[in-house]
């Protein structure tokens, strides 16, 4: 076996990382994980994209045009808006959350326990942070695709009244990032399918009570405070501010909430992967 | 590869791994030199896989010292892993990808370029005799093919050290012989092989040097022939008297050889000249159902050192 001298060896590539921050956990190439996901994805699961995109549109059709007859107009910061325009951002935020949670829980769970894909990856010079960022990055790509699709469908119906609404797409990615980075860490604790059900146990009530379909002002103040602390309510707040064009300093708090969630989630997930596969 | 035959590539000093109260590896010492084929033998739970994982820089040690190619896995794990090819006990192949994609993407995990990988994948498909299977999903492969693919995958980064954890467990004889042949070739190319196995014939075939482990410690170390000379006799006489009569017969056989061992189904008599002992057994009126004269093997060393119903 003759090594082509013009091509870098695995050793030379690994040695370049020496002295760089996080050299023990990060090889600087999460993109190879995304490449793997593309290879795996290209012959399966086109319908996953389709279903992820169709889901919020169905919700919107059902509630927005069915329920709006009963509900009439809503008001947001003193301006009347249609019920559909009220729930559209909630559904976009929820779909970003669901996509990210699906990718970072079920998908990760299978690779961890059935395919043992991560065991093989972490026997190479790749680090756990590469794996975490790569898997989360894939979830974000998918989240981005869903968000763009959703916007393309709903904008012609006048459900995105403000130009700020364009920023709902990066906001959806930010939201997905937050959920995916925490979700992957949590998944690493789960051992069987029964435990996976706990995720739904938390997700469904969060969807029902976080102000997706109606304003949380319907609840007593104490309950509102709890709901506002939950990530989905923060996500809906952020997307709704943007699509309705009601951007204010408080909008940035929502952003900060997700930045903190992302950083904490990445640290948590990387530690977990390291404990599971490298200790 | 420039082979400096005395270059030490792995050095373990008082290496220890503790999980809570359980001591998996209890202060072992060994050295492996470049190009050597080094075997870890021992029953299940002896600490072989734990030792392998510590060498592979995917498991941190609890105590002692470990140097792989002069590097400490605690501080240089990714760099060490770039030098290694790891063939785990379960294949851990990527079931969502094809045979060729498995090789390609594994190379990408090391950061290897497409220009390097394209010809390398072809070469390894050839090596693993999987050229016609290149576009098949991994699930469609037989056990032997999966194992060959796993070995080929472990070679994608031109490793200097190949870590093989029970490389042929569960394979049929043909598949084992093909694998042994591939491993021989690598050895000829100067790759250092570290392997664990349950199969004594495999250890005799492949290993220059062996350590026998039990309960996390090293019981013996040496070449296959050296270990046989040290821990066993030249020949072995195997006698069967029928399942319930072996223990009783063993009492009568006391003193016929250097040592005897009672297995569930037969008695092993260790001696220098098994034919002569068999003649004496027959002459003295004992009637074994079957008898077999054979040379001593590594299996006898293993039985003695890891203590299976030992009668001295």
Interface residues (C-beta under 8 A of the other chain):
Chain A: X1 X3 X4 X7 X8 X9 X10 X11 X13 X14 X15 X17 X18 X23 X24 X27 X29 X32 X35 X36 X39 X40 X44 X115 X116 X117 X119 X120 X121 X122 X123 X124 X125 X126 X127 X277 X278 X279
Chain B: X56 X57 X58 X59 X60 X75 X76 X77 X78 X79 X81 X82 X83 X84 X86 X88 X90 X92 X93 X94 X95 X96 X97 X101 X105 X106 X108 X109 X110 X111 X112 X113 X115 X116 X123 X153 X157 X158 X189
